[in-house]
Amino acid sequence: MFCIYCGTRIPENGVFCPACGAKAAVIRVEEKEKPAGNGMRAVACASCGSGNLKRIGKGEYLCEHCGSRFFTEEPDDVLSPEEKNAKLLALFAEAENYSAKDDYQAELSTLTKGLELAPENSRLLLRLGRACASLGLLREAMEYYGKAEKANPDYPIVYLNQAILYLKQDMAAEAKPLLDKALALIGENPMSASTGDIAITYANYAQCVGKLGDRAAARKYLSMAKEKRCDKSWLDYVSAVLDMRI
């Protein structure tokens, strides 16, 4: 058991804390048989038995049911969700610097480290897929996109990136259902994608349906992409692929 005032371990059957002299509190850490999913030991409050615990510091917990506060031991490498998120954001920033230099191998290596922190983070998985695609590793890219879709099936940009891989391989028929899905999700929730990503979705849809022979729809979606202020170089590329001007 641990002192609720200073966190020092109190010997079994101890009455006072050997460090600060406080009377041994009623709070005792009870370890469950299975470890917690986040890598920390699962504990329960001895005062009320609740497992509804909030980690407020390294080895420090607050029972959100009865308000008891206590300490327990944790390995040095255990991170809180906040610490994991901060590390992941730092990796994203580092990877972005490599991407800006077209050093996609370094970008991929940096992002791969994030899998130890958040293996089911859809944003991480999406960026891993993009890095693989930039290196020409299309099978690996599609695998990461598939994992990102499983982690967050309502994220339209996952389907957009899958479709782009097919378009790169001149597989417009395979790309269209994915773009349809992306457009449907954007229609349901316009806030699910940035303005730039929506513009890119429109431009790729135009490329897709244009390759499938529907030039009227292609022209319509190119115009929509332009209205969304899609990057001009990308619009010019799609227009050149379809041999049309907007």
C-alpha positions as CSV (number, residue, x, y, z in Angstrom):
1,M,0.0,0.0,0.0
2,F,1.1,3.6,-0.6
3,C,0.8,6.8,1.4
4,I,-1.8,9.1,-0.2
5,Y,0.2,12.2,0.9
6,C,3.7,11.5,-0.3
7,G,3.4,8.3,-2.3
8,T,5.9,6.3,-0.2
9,R,5.3,2.5,0.0
10,I,4.0,1.6,3.5
11,P,4.9,-1.9,4.7
12,E,2.1,-4.5,5.0
13,N,0.2,-3.9,8.3
14,G,2.1,-0.6,8.8
15,V,0.3,2.0,10.8
16,F,2.3,5.1,9.8
17,C,4.1,6.3,6.7
18,P,7.9,5.8,7.2
19,A,8.6,9.0,5.1
20,C,6.1,11.6,6.2
21,G,4.6,10.0,9.3
22,A,1.1,10.2,8.2
23,K,-1.3,7.6,9.4
24,A,-1.6,4.7,6.9
25,A,-4.6,5.5,4.8
26,V,-7.4,3.3,3.9
27,I,-6.4,3.4,0.3
28,R,-4.7,0.3,-1.1
29,V,-3.9,-0.5,-4.7
30,E,-5.3,-3.8,-5.8
31,E,-3.7,-5.1,-9.0
32,K,-6.0,-7.1,-11.3
33,E,-4.9,-10.3,-13.0
34,K,-4.7,-8.9,-16.5
35,P,-2.7,-5.8,-17.5
36,A,-4.5,-2.7,-18.7
37,G,-4.7,-2.3,-22.5
38,N,-2.7,0.9,-22.5
39,G,0.4,-0.8,-21.0
40,M,-0.3,0.4,-17.4
41,R,-1.2,-2.0,-14.7
42,A,-4.9,-2.3,-14.1
43,V,-5.8,-1.2,-10.6
44,A,-9.0,-0.8,-8.6
45,C,-9.8,1.5,-5.7
46,A,-9.8,-0.4,-2.4
47,S,-12.1,2.2,-0.8
48,C,-15.0,1.5,-3.1
49,G,-13.8,-1.2,-5.5
50,S,-14.4,1.0,-8.6
51,G,-12.2,0.6,-11.6
52,N,-13.2,4.1,-12.8
53,L,-9.7,5.6,-12.3
54,K,-8.2,8.6,-13.8
55,R,-4.4,8.8,-14.1
56,I,-3.4,12.3,-13.0
57,G,0.4,11.8,-13.0
58,K,3.1,9.1,-13.1
59,G,1.9,6.4,-10.8
60,E,-0.8,8.7,-9.4
61,Y,-4.5,7.9,-9.7
62,L,-7.8,9.5,-8.7
63,C,-10.9,7.4,-8.2
64,E,-13.7,9.2,-10.1
65,H,-16.3,7.3,-8.2
66,C,-15.4,8.1,-4.5
67,G,-12.7,10.7,-4.9
68,S,-9.9,8.7,-3.3
69,R,-6.4,9.5,-4.4
70,F,-3.5,7.1,-4.3
71,F,-0.1,6.1,-5.8
72,T,1.2,2.9,-7.4
73,E,4.4,1.9,-9.0
74,E,4.8,2.1,-12.8
75,P,7.7,1.2,-15.1
76,D,9.6,4.2,-16.4
77,D,8.6,3.5,-20.0
78,V,4.9,3.7,-19.3
79,L,3.4,6.8,-20.9
80,S,0.0,8.5,-20.3
81,P,-2.3,9.1,-23.2
82,E,-1.3,12.8,-23.2
83,E,2.4,11.9,-23.3
84,K,1.8,9.4,-26.1
85,N,-0.1,12.0,-28.1
86,A,2.6,14.6,-27.6
87,K,5.2,12.1,-28.9
88,L,3.1,11.2,-31.8
89,L,2.6,14.9,-32.8
90,A,6.4,15.4,-32.6
91,L,6.9,12.4,-34.9
92,F,4.4,13.9,-37.4
93,A,6.3,17.2,-37.4
94,E,9.6,15.4,-38.0
95,A,8.1,13.3,-40.8
96,E,6.6,16.5,-42.4
97,N,10.1,18.0,-42.6
98,Y,11.4,14.9,-44.4
99,S,8.4,14.9,-46.7
100,A,9.1,18.6,-47.6
101,K,12.6,17.5,-48.7
102,D,11.2,14.6,-50.7
103,D,13.1,12.2,-48.3
104,Y,10.3,9.7,-48.2
105,Q,12.4,6.9,-46.8
106,A,13.2,9.0,-43.7
107,E,9.6,10.0,-43.5
108,L,8.5,6.4,-43.5
109,S,11.1,5.4,-40.9
110,T,10.0,8.2,-38.6
111,L,6.3,7.5,-39.0
112,T,6.8,3.8,-38.3
113,K,8.0,4.6,-34.8
114,G,4.5,5.9,-34.1
115,L,3.1,2.4,-34.4
116,E,4.5,1.7,-31.0
117,L,2.5,4.6,-29.6
118,A,-0.7,4.4,-31.5
119,P,-1.0,1.3,-33.8
120,E,-4.7,2.1,-34.6
121,N,-4.4,5.8,-35.1
122,S,-6.1,6.5,-38.5
123,R,-4.1,9.6,-39.2
124,L,-0.8,7.8,-38.6
125,L,-1.9,4.9,-40.8
126,L,-3.0,7.2,-43.5
127,R,0.4,9.1,-43.5
128,L,2.2,5.8,-43.5
129,G,0.3,4.8,-46.6
130,R,1.1,8.1,-48.3
131,A,4.8,7.7,-47.5
132,C,4.8,4.1,-49.0
133,A,2.9,5.4,-52.1
134,S,5.6,8.1,-52.6
135,L,8.2,5.4,-52.5
136,G,6.3,3.3,-55.0
137,L,5.4,0.7,-52.4
138,L,1.8,0.4,-53.6
139,R,0.9,-2.9,-51.9
140,E,2.2,-1.7,-48.6
141,A,0.4,1.6,-49.1
142,M,-2.9,-0.1,-49.7
143,E,-2.4,-2.3,-46.6
144,Y,-2.0,0.8,-44.4
145,Y,-5.0,2.5,-46.1
146,G,-7.0,-0.6,-45.3
147,K,-6.0,-0.4,-41.6
148,A,-6.8,3.3,-41.6
149,E,-10.3,2.5,-43.0
150,K,-10.9,-0.1,-40.3
151,A,-9.8,2.3,-37.6
152,N,-12.0,5.1,-38.9
153,P,-14.5,4.0,-41.6
154,D,-16.1,7.5,-41.6
155,Y,-13.0,9.3,-42.7
156,P,-13.5,10.2,-46.5
157,I,-9.8,10.9,-47.2
158,V,-8.9,7.2,-46.5
159,Y,-11.1,6.3,-49.5
160,L,-9.7,9.1,-51.6
161,N,-6.1,7.9,-51.1
162,Q,-7.1,4.3,-51.9
163,A,-8.7,5.6,-55.1
164,I,-5.6,7.6,-56.0
165,L,-3.6,4.4,-55.9
166,Y,-5.9,2.8,-58.4
167,L,-5.9,5.8,-60.6
168,K,-2.1,5.7,-60.7
169,Q,-2.4,2.2,-62.0
170,D,-5.0,3.2,-64.6
171,M,-7.7,1.3,-62.8
172,A,-10.5,3.8,-62.9
173,A,-13.3,1.2,-62.5
174,E,-11.8,0.1,-59.2
175,A,-11.3,3.7,-58.1
176,K,-14.9,5.0,-58.7
177,P,-16.7,3.1,-55.8
178,L,-14.1,4.5,-53.4
179,L,-14.5,8.0,-54.7
180,D,-18.3,7.6,-54.5
181,K,-17.9,6.6,-50.8
182,A,-15.6,9.6,-50.1
183,L,-18.1,12.0,-51.7
184,A,-21.0,10.4,-49.8
185,L,-19.2,10.9,-46.5
186,I,-18.3,14.5,-47.3
187,G,-22.0,15.1,-48.2
188,E,-23.1,13.7,-44.9
189,N,-20.5,15.6,-42.9
190,P,-18.8,18.5,-44.8
191,M,-16.5,19.0,-41.7
192,S,-15.0,15.6,-42.1
193,A,-12.5,16.9,-44.7
194,S,-10.6,20.1,-45.2
195,T,-11.5,22.4,-48.1
196,G,-8.3,21.4,-49.9
197,D,-9.0,17.7,-49.5
198,I,-12.6,18.2,-50.8
199,A,-11.1,20.0,-53.8
200,I,-8.7,17.1,-54.4
201,T,-11.6,14.6,-54.1
202,Y,-13.5,16.5,-56.8
203,A,-10.5,16.7,-59.1
204,N,-9.8,13.0,-58.7
205,Y,-13.5,12.1,-59.3
206,A,-13.3,14.2,-62.5
207,Q,-10.3,12.2,-63.6
208,C,-11.9,8.9,-62.8
209,V,-15.3,9.5,-64.5
210,G,-13.5,11.1,-67.4
211,K,-11.4,8.0,-68.0
212,L,-14.6,6.0,-67.8
213,G,-16.1,8.1,-70.6
214,D,-18.4,10.5,-68.8
215,R,-16.8,13.8,-69.9
216,A,-19.8,15.9,-68.8
217,A,-19.4,14.7,-65.2
218,A,-15.7,15.2,-65.5
219,R,-16.1,18.8,-66.6
220,K,-18.7,19.3,-63.8
221,Y,-16.4,18.0,-61.0
222,L,-13.4,19.9,-62.4
223,S,-15.3,23.1,-62.1
224,M,-16.3,22.2,-58.6
225,A,-12.7,21.6,-57.7
226,K,-11.8,24.9,-59.2
227,E,-14.5,26.6,-57.1
228,K,-12.9,25.0,-54.0
229,R,-9.6,26.6,-55.1
230,C,-7.9,23.3,-55.9
231,D,-4.2,23.7,-56.5
232,K,-3.8,25.0,-60.0
233,S,-1.0,22.5,-60.9
234,W,-3.2,19.6,-60.0
235,L,-6.1,21.0,-62.0
236,D,-3.8,21.5,-65.0
237,Y,-2.6,17.9,-64.6
238,V,-6.2,16.5,-64.5
239,S,-7.2,18.7,-67.4
240,A,-4.3,17.5,-69.5
241,V,-5.1,13.8,-68.7
242,L,-8.6,14.3,-69.9
243,D,-7.6,16.7,-72.7
244,M,-10.1,19.3,-71.7
245,R,-10.1,22.9,-70.4
246,I,-12.2,24.4,-67.7
